[in-house]
Every structure is written in C-alpha cells, then in structure tokens.
Amino acid sequence: MILFNNLATKVNFFCLVLSIALGSGLVYLLTTNVSLIKWLLSIIIVFVSLIHLVISKNLNNLEIKPSLKSWYNYIFCLALTLFLFVSLMGSFFKRGYNLFGFAFISITAFIALFCIVLALTQFLMKSRSGISFVEGRKIKILFFATPSFVIFLVYFLAFYPGVLSPDSLDQWSQIFTGKFDDWHPVAHTWFIMFTTLLGDTPAAFSIIQIIIMSLIIGYCGYTFERYGVKKIFVYLSVVFLSFVPINGIYSITMWKDILYSGLLCLISLYIANIVISNGLWLDSKLNGILFVIASVGVTLFRHNGFIIFLLTLLISIVVFKKKLMKFYLWSIPVLLIYFIVTIPVFNALKVTSSDPNEALAIPTQQVASVIALDGKMTNEQLEFFANILPIDVWKSQYNPYTVDPLKFNKEFNRGFLRENRSEFLKKWLTLCIQNPNIVIKSYLKQVSNVWQITQFNDGVTSLYSTSITENNNSIKYGLSNKIISVGLTENVSRILEFSRNSIIWRAALYNVLIILSLYIIVRRRNYALVIVALPVTLNTLTIMAATPAQDFRYLYANLLVSIVVFLTSFLKFEKKAVH
C-alpha cells in the first residue's frame, strides 16, 4: 500500500506533523507558569514555524498544478485560525499579563495555529480518494466492530453492571410501575424495558448498547473502506472511536443521548450512501427498513430528534428535488410511526407529557444573569420574576453554565411560569434589549461547549459518571455496582480521570473538525455530500437554542459524526451513481 505517492503529499504530511508539534508545544508553554526560558522557547517555535510555512509553500509549488492557489483558501484558513485562537485562548487571557505579554502571546499563538490549519488543509486536499466502489463482504462490519466491542466490554467489567444516573433510575422505575413520563423520552424507556427480557438487570441494557454502538463503528469503517478511502485513515478512525474514553464509558451509560447520538451517526452514514448512489442504495428493502428503524430511533429517543429529521427531509427536498425520491418515500413510514406513537399510543398508555418549561432554559438563564449582575430592570419586571423565584434566590443560585440550580430549586414556581409563559417571553425580550452585553455574555457561557475548546476558568461541565447513583430508586430495586476486579476498576478509572481535563471532552473540538472537513468537501466540489453533516448541524443548533447545562452528552453526536464527515472529505464524488 502506497500512502504518499507524490512529493507534495509527503511534504504536506511532514509539515502537518511539524505544525501540530509546534502548535502543541506553544500552547503548553503559554498556558503554564511563565519563565525566561519559556519566552525564549516560544520565540524559537514561532521562528521555526515561519520558516516551515515558507518552505511548505515553496515545495508545494514544485507540483505542476498546485491545488491551493486560490485566495479564498487563505481567507478560510485565517478565519478558522481566528476561531481556534479565540476558542483555545479565551480563558488564558484572564491571567493578567501586561500589554507586551498579551501582544506576544497573541501573535505567537496565532502564527502557530495558522501553520496547523494551513498544513492540515493542504494535507487533506492532497489526500483525496476517488469513489471507487469496492464490493466488500458484510463480515467486514464485524471486523471493524471488534476492537470497540472488546474495549467497551472492559469498561463494562470495570463498572458492572453499568452506569445509571438519577434520570436513568427514574426510567428504570417507570418500567416496573407502568406509569410512563415523557420527561425522559418514553420510547427510550420502552427500549430499556425491552432489554429486561434478558434479565431484570442493567447489565442486559449495557450489553445490547455495547453491541449497537460497536456495530455502528464497524459499519462506519466498512462503508468508507468500500468507497475506497485509504485504509490508513479508515483504520485510524476506527481505532480512535474504539479507544477514546468517551465512547468506552458512554457505551455502558443508561442515557437517552447515547443511543440517539449513535443513531444520528448511522443516519449520516445512510445519507452519504443515498447521495452517492443517487438514491439507488434504497433499492434494497433491507437498507430501507434499516433506514426507517434508525430514523424512528432518532425521532423518538430525544425530544429534538423529530424536528432534526423533519428539517433534514425538507431541506433535502428543496435541494435535491426529485433526485432522491426513494429517500422521501422511505421517510413517509418514519413520520407515520412517529405520529402514531406520540398521539394514540401515548394517549392509550396515559403517558404524562414533559414539562413545556424545559424549552425555556436559555431565557431563564438570561433573566437570572441580569438579576444576578444587577442589570437594568424596572420594578414591574422585578415583581413579575419574583413570582417565579425570590430575587435573592435568582442571585444566589445563578450559574452561567447550568440552569439546574434554578429550575430544580424547591421555590421555583413552575405553575406560574406555565400559566404566564407568553408574558415571561415578552419580559425576557425586553430585558435582552435593555441589557445586551449581559445577556450575550450569559448566552456565550451557556453554550460555550459548542465553541470553546478550552473551558473558561470558572466553567462547569458535566462529563460522565462511573457508578449507579444511590437514591430511593436504586435502593428499592436493589441496584448497585459490583467490583469484579479491583485492579481493572482502578486502572480504567485512572484513564477516565486522566482524560477529564483534556480537550477531547469539548464538543467545539469536533465542530472544528466538521467545519474543516466540510470546507474540503466544498473545495472538491462535492456539494451534494455537504448534507451528510446536516443532521448533526441541526442537532447543534437545537442544543444552542435550549440547552439546560454544559453536559457533553447533549453534543456527543458531534464526536461520532465528525469522523464520518472527516472520512467523507477524502472522497472525490462523481455524478454517476454508485451502487
């Protein structure tokens, strides 16, 4: 196998490695205690980066037809560098350096980041693979799924029988009481109930979820190897998805977000198949049935899933018109199943509706920020918001990264808010106009996981759990973790703890990869394949509109789909259909 078959690709790969090393070194130096030697090393890094930038450009010009001469490529690289600069250095600038230190750090960091972005862009552009469908045996799915399955089993044994938070235990309780509440999507609760057919233990759920997530990873590897993406990129992607601690601990966690994110990733893969084949992929009834099952899961496993599927369908109709008619036809049973389940079935089972106030997380946070920071407010506004929560509680319980201390406060008047929802929204909008600076800063902190790779100094992010929460439900149903091997549990816990403060737990990192990959897709003129990232983009936008807290699980899909979009960027799309 020849990985680098021309001089330019070899040079780009070398420059990519050098840029990442230089940039990582600079970020490390500038985010630790400053000393004279570190200032000198930073200067050397910047000097070498500049030399590398010049050499990389000159060597690339040796190729007869350089692919990166367009001015808009450099505009994109500068724009992405600026985004990374702000995203990585946002909290660092609060360290209180003098003007010279601030300027030096800004310039050196920007240059290092620009080198990384430019080298990575050049490397990806040089490393394309024309879509050459290679018929592969379906057994290859199991081959690619095996590493993740084995690794996930290690987490399962380390934290047997799985991880259950208070939300999970509430769902577990509903299974045995038969009183279903759509606060947590009922369809996901039913799925948990289905797994209990194998035994009244969370272990059954963990095993089934491990199998599903592993098969999705396996299908991802199988799909892109079949489309001719170089094996090194496919294999490295599968290895990453298998070994990243996030996937390991989430594979045994009983949260709706895990299976939802996995199915959203699967839908993205299916959309790639549909677009590349001009809809012919759906000629297979098995493929159509699998598409329907995955889509129904997306629509029912999380409350924002339906709007994501619907918008993806409508945008596809507008963009592709009649070209993807089979996609539209197979979407009809998805919509029918959704409405049948959520209307007559819910009514028959007397499912309790979710609290509509859950959609008011962002407005509630912004109101709290204005009150807590003594923003401009009239007495009438104060009196109104005091009916929801005492003013002193608004101030004391405000946390810019999560609305939970407010909405779960025992004095929070949900009834008043529900009855005066329209008035609340009107007064919220008025507060935003009166206090634009406060509400904008509040919003940026509330959604910082979307755009901030390095967490703010005062940031609060919920990442994962490794146990079954002890509460009334866990005691009632006799649920607790059992240590199979002390050494195994300690070692896996150590791995998770080591990863806790790393950027792999920031969704913004994967958003950058998605943006970069989409740019490469557009540069290759694979415009139709941009739609592969549409579901995850819509998911991100809906989270930005109503996120209650900085929980990574809400944007877990970004990690999975970023790999799909990344691998898609290597393809050179041809107009003729590929079966």
N, C-alpha and C positions, 0 to 999 in steps of 0.2 A: 504493500500500500504506500503510495507516494502522497505525503501530506502537503509538502510545499514544492510545487513543480515549476516555479519561476523565481527569479531574483527578487522581484518586488515583494512577493509574498513572504519570502524569507526575511527581508529587511523589515517589513511591517511587523512580523511576529517578534523579531528581536526588539524593535522599538517599543512594541506593546509591553513586553516583559520589563524592559528598562523603565518605561514611563510609570508603570504600576509600582515598581520597586522604589523609584524616586519619589513618586507622589505619596506612597505609604510612609516612607521614611520622613518626608517633610511634615506630614500631618502628625506623626508620632512626636517629632521633635518640638513642633509648635504647640502641642497640647499637653506637654509635660512641663515641669519646672524649668524656667529659662536660666541658662548659664552662658558664659562667653563661648565655650567650645561648641554649644548647640547653635549659637548665632553663626559661627564660622562654618559649621557643617551645613547649615541651611543655605548660606551663600554659595557654597560649593555645589550643592544639589541644584540650585537654580542655574548656575553657570553650566553645569553638565547638561541640564535639561534644554537649555538654549542651543548648545552645540548639537545635541541629539536631534532637535527639531530641524535644524538646518540640514544636517546630514541625511535625515529621513526624507526630506523633501527633494534633495538633490538626487539621491539614489532612486527614488520613485520615478524621477524624470528620465531615468535610463530606459524605462519601458516605452515602447513605440507609441502606445496610446494610453497615457495616464488617465485614470478614471476619476481623479479628484481635482480637476482644474476649475470647476465651477465655483463662482464666488459664493453661491448660496450654501455650499458645503461649509465654508469657513464661518459664515453667519450662524449656521446651525451649531457648529462646534463651540463658537463663542457663547451662544445663548445657553446651551446645555452646560457649559463650564460655569457660567454665571449662576445658573440654578444650583449646580453642585456646590459652588462656592458658598452660597447663602445657606444651603441645606446642611453642609458639613461644618461650617464655621459659625453658625448662628449663636450658639451658646458660648463659644470660645471668646468672642469679642467682649464678653462681660467681665473678662479678667482684669480690666483696668490698666492696660498698657498706655504709655504716653503716645503722643501723635506719631513719633518716628517709629516706635514699635508697631503701632497699628498699621501704618503705611507699609512697613517692611513685610509684615505678616500677610497683608492683603495681596501685595504684588507677588511674593514668592509662592503663596498658596495658589493664586490664580494661574501662574505660569505652569506649575506642576500639574494642576488639574487639566489645563488646556492640552498639555502634552499627552496625558492619558486619553482624553476624549478624541483628540486628533488621531493618535496612533491606533486606538481601538476602532474608530470609524474606517480608517484606511484598511486595517486588517480584515474587517468584516466585508468590506466591499471587494477585496481581492479573493476572498474565500467562498465564492459562490458555488452552488451545485445546481446544474440544470435538472429539472424534474424529469427523471428517467425512471419510470415505474418499474420496480423490481419485484416480481412475484415472490413473496416470502411465505413460508409455512406459518400458520397461525400459532404453532408451538413456540415460535419466537417471542410471542407475547409473554409466555410463562418464563422464558429465558431472561427477558428483561425485568420481569416482575420478581424473580427470585431474590436478588440482593436486598430489595426493600422489604420483602416478606420476612427474610431472616433477621434483618436489623430490627424491624418492628416487633418481632417475637421476643427479641432481647429486652426491649422496653416493657413488653407485656409481662415477662417473667420477673423483671425488676420491680414492677409496681402492680403485681397481681392483686385483684382481677381487672383493674383498670382505674381510671380517674373519673370521679364524679364530684361536681361542684354542687352547691345548693340548688341551682337550676336543674341539674341532672337528676338530683334526688326528688325534686318536685315532679318531674316527668315520671320517674320510677314509681312514685306513689300513685299517680293517676292510673297507671297500668292495673293496679290491684284494686283501686276504689271504683274504677269505671267512670269517674267524674272528670271529663276532659276539659282543659282550659287552653284556649288558643293564645295565651300569653307566650307560651312556647309552642311553636307550630305543631298542631295536633298530628299531622302526617308523620312528623319525625318521632313523636311519642308512639304512634302506631308501629313504626318501624322497630323501635326498641321493644315493643310488646311482641312483635313477630320473632325477634331473636330469642325471646324467653321460651319459645317452643323447644329450643335446645337445652333449656335448663333455666331455673329462676336465679340466675347469677349474671352480673355484669360481664363476666368472662366471655359469655356467648356473644354479647354485643361487640366486645373488643376484638374477638377473633374474626367475626364477619366484617367489621370495619377494616381490619388489617388486610383481609383478602381483597376487599373492594378497592382500597387505596393502592395496594400493590399492583393490582391488575390495571388500574388507570395509568400508573407509571410505566408498567410493561407495555401497554398499548401505545403510549407516547413514544417510547423507544422504537417499537415495531413500525409505527407509522412513518417516522422520519427516516429510518433506515430504508424502508420500502421506497421512499421518494428520492433516495439517492444522496441524502446528506452524508458528508464524510463521517465515517464511523467514529473517529476520534471525538467529534463534537457530540454525537449521539451517546456514546458510551460515557463521556464525562458528565453529560447532563443527567443520565440515569444514576450514575454514582453520586452526584450531588443530591439528587432528590432522595436517594436511599439513605445517605449518611447525615444529611443536615438534621440536627437535633430537633428542629421544629416538627418535621414530619414524624419523627420517632415518637415523641410524647403525645402529639395530636392524634396519632393513629389509634391510641387506646383511651382517648378522652371522649366522654359522652356529651358532646356539644353539637347542636344542630349545624354550626358553622363548618364543621369538618367535612361531613358528607356533602353538604351544599357546595363547598369550595371544590371538592373533588369532582362533583358532577358538572360544575361550571367549567372546570378544566376539560372534562370529557366533551362537553358541548362545543368548546372552542376547537378541539381536535376534529369533531364531526363536521363543523362548519368549514374547516380547512379542506376536508375530504370532499364536501359538497361543492365548494367553489372550484377547486382544482379539477373536478370531474364534470363541471357544468351541470351538476345535479344527478349525474348518472350513478353516483355512489348509492343513491336511494332506490335504484332499480332492484336492489336486493331487499326482500321483505324482512330478512333478519336485521339488516342495517336500519331499516325504517323503524322496526319495533324497538331496537336498542336506542335509537334517537328519541322516540316517544318516551320511553322509560326514563332516560336521563333528563329530558326536558320537564317531565312531570315532577321529578325529584327537585329540580331547580325551582319550579314554581311553588311547590308546597313545603319545602324544607326550611324556607326562610321567608319572612313577610315581604321583603323587597324582591323576591325571585320572580314573581309574576310580571311585575312592571318591566323587569330587565328582559325577560323572554318576549313580552309583547312589543317593546320598543325595538328589540333586535329584529323581530319579524317585520315590523312596519318599515323600518329603515331599509331592510333588505328588499322589500317590495318596491320602495321608491328608487333605490339604486340599481337593482338588477332587473326590475320589471318582470318580464315573462321568462327570463333565462333560468330562473331557479324555481319553476312551477312545482316540481316534486317536493321541494323544501316547504313551500307554502301548504301543499296538500297534506303532507305528514304533520304539519303544525296544527291542523284542524282538530284531530283527536286529542292533542295536548290541551287545547283550550276547552274542549268539551269535558274532559276528565276534571280539569281544574274547577270549572263551574259546578259540575255535578257533586264533587266532593265538598266544596265550600258552601254550597247552598242546601240542597236536600239532605245530603248525608250529615252535615253538621247539625241541621235542624232536627233530624231524626234522633241523633245521639245527644241532643241538648248540649252542644259544645258552647262553653262560655266564651264570649268574644274577648279579644285582647283590649286593653285599656287604650283608647284613642290618644290619651295624653302622651303616650310613648313617642309619638311623632313630633312632640314639642321640645325635644331635648335641647336643640340649638337655641331657640328663642328663650327658653328658661335659663340657660347658661348666660345669655347676653343680658337678660334682665338682672340676674344675680351679679354680673360683673359691674354693671352701672351702679347698683345699690352698694356693693362692697367697696367700690372705689370712689364713692361719693360723687357720682356724676350728676349732670343737670336733670332734676326731676321736680315736677310740681307736687303740691300737697295732694291733689286729686289722684295722681299716679301712685304716690306712696300709699295712700289709703287703699287703693284697689289691690296692689300687690301684697299689702299686709293681710288681706283676706285669704290669700293663698298660703302665706307663710309669714310669721312675725319678722319684722325688719331686722331685728338683731340676729335672727337665725339665718336670714338671707346672707348677712355679712359674715357670720362666723363659719357657716357651712359651705361657702363658695370655694370650689376648687376648679381652677381654669381647665383642668384636663378630664374631669368627670362630673356628670350631673347627679350621680347616685346619692351623694350625701344630702342632696336637696329633695329628690323625688321619693327617697325611701325614709325621709325624716317623719317621725310619728305625727308631727304637727302640719305636714303638707296636706292641704285641703284639696284632694282630688275632685271631690264633688263640685266644689265651687268653680274649679278650673274647667271641668267638663261642661257645666251649665253656662259658663261665660267665656267660652272658647273664642268666639269672634271678637269680643271686647278685648280679651287678652292679646290677641294678634294685632289689633289696632293700636293698643297702647305700646306694644313691643316695637312696632314700626316707628311710632313717634319717638320712642327712646333712642332708636338707632339713628334717626335724623338729628336728634339733639346731641348725641354722644358718639359721633362716627369713629373717632380714634379708639375709644374704649371697646366698642363692640367689634371692630375689626381685629384688634389685638386679641380679644377674647376668642373670636372665631378661629384665628390662625393657631392659637394654642390648642383649641378643642380638636382641630383636625390636623395637628402637627405630624401625626403618624403618616399622613399622606405625602407630606412634602419635606419633612425634617428628618434627615438621615441620622444626625446625632441629636439625641434628645436634649431638650432645654435643661438647664441646671436644676430647675425646680419641677421638672417633668415627672409625671406619674403614668406608668404604663403597666397594664395587667398582661402578663405573658403566658403563664402556664401554671398548672398545679401538678402535683405528683401523688395525690392521695384522694381517698374518699372523705369528703368533709364530714366531720362528726356533728350531727344535729338530730333532731327528733326523728326525721325520716330514716336516717342511716341506722339509728338505734332500733327503731320499730321493725325494720326489715332485716336486721342483723348483718348490715353491710360494713365491711372493714377490709383494709389491705392486709395481705399475708406475705411475710417476707420468706421467699423461697431460698434465697442466697444472700446473706448479709453483704458479702463482697461485691456481688453483682449490683445490688441496690445502691451501695455506696459509690461504686465506680460510675454507674450511669447518672446518678445524682450529681457527681462531680463534673461530668461532661456538660450537663444542663446548666449547672451553676457557672461554669467557665464561659458558656455561650451567652449568659444572661445580659451582660453589658456590651455585647458586640452588636454591630450594625445589622446582623442577619435578622434581628427581631424588629427591624424598622421597615414598614411597607414601602416607604419612599425609595429605598434601595432598589426594589423590584420595579417600581414605577419608572425609575431612570432607565433600567434595562429595557422595559417595554417601549419607552419613548425612543431610545436609541435604535432598537430593532425595527420599530415602525418607520423610522427615517430611512434605514437601509432598504426596507421593503419598497418604500416610495421611490428611492433612488434607482432601484432596479426596475421601476415602472410596473411593479406587481400590485397595482392599485386595488384590485379585487380582493387581495389577501389581507388588506388592512382590516377587513371586517372580522378577522379572527380575534382581534383584540377588542371588538365592540362589547361583548357581554361583560368582560372584566372592567372595561372603562365605565360602563353604565353602573356596575356594582359600586365602583369607587365614588361616582357622583352621588348615588343614593346614600352612601355612607356619609359623605360630606354634607348632605342635606339634613341628616337626622341622627348622627352618631351620638350615643349617650356617654361614651367613655373611650379612653385610649386602650382598647383591648385589641391585641394583634389579631385575634381570631376573626374579627369583623372583616379584615382585609387579607386573610390567609390565602384567598384565591389568587391574589396578586403574585405570591411566590410561585404557585403552581403554573399559572398561565404565562408568567414572564418567561419560563423555559420554553413553552410552546411557541410563543411569539419569537423568541430568540432563534430557535431552530428553523422556524418558518422564514426568517430573514435570509437564510442561506440559499433558499430556492430561487431559481430563475424560472418564472411562470411562463408557460406557453399557452397560447389561446386555444389550441385544440384540446379536447377533453382527454383526461387520463382516467382509465377505469381503476 
